[in-house]
Structures are given as structure tokens and as C-alpha cells.
Amino acid sequence: MRQALYIIIVLLFSNCEISKTNNIMDKNSPEYKAYMAQEYRFEINGCALKYNGKPFNLGMTIKEMENVFGKYDERLLWKNNKRLLNKNEKRLFWKNENLDVTFSSDRAIYIYI
């Protein structure tokens, strides 16, 4: 299952092209208004990842992630009495966003939404 998800994400990003035509969205539609009214909005459009309109991606530092998501809630090191990570890795959790990110050398290497 995990490998299938990685394959799908790789395919989405490998087909990323800058379109010459603008994607026109009806900003007065009820669907758009309902989307914009959500407190926590993730946008995945094949070329970019955004949270509440702010872009985020792999390779960002902890400080850059905090600028997008706010202060993290927890730091995950152990689960079921097993160490989750190598000693040079950190896994931070944002509870409201249901997001956890693994950092290695202070750069995001995995993002779990």
C-alpha cells in the first residue's frame, strides 16, 4: 500500500508542467466558498502542495514548516516501545492538521498527511 502511494505521488509530480492556459475557477460557486471556509485546507494539484494557500514541500527546514503550519504539538520518538527513527532523525506532529513530518539533518524527508 505504501509503495503504491509513493508511485502515485511520483507519477503526479513527474507529469508536472506549467500550463499556458490559466485554470479559471468560479470563485463565487458554493463549492469554492465551502472550500475556502474550511479552517485546515490542504491543496494537492499535481505540481504543488499547499496548506491554507501556503506552499510546502520536502526539503524544508523545521522553521520553514512552522511558518506554514505553526508550532508543532509533539515530537514522536517511540511507538509501542519501539524507536521510530534513527538517532539523527526527528519526527514532528501537528495535531490539528493531522500531519507528521520526518526530518533528517533538519530537512523534511517524509510528509504524512
Helices and strands as residue ranges (DSSP letters): H 2-14, H 30-37, E 42-44, E 49-51, E 54-56, H 62-69, E 74-75, E 78-79, E 82-83, E 89-94, E 99-104, E 107-112
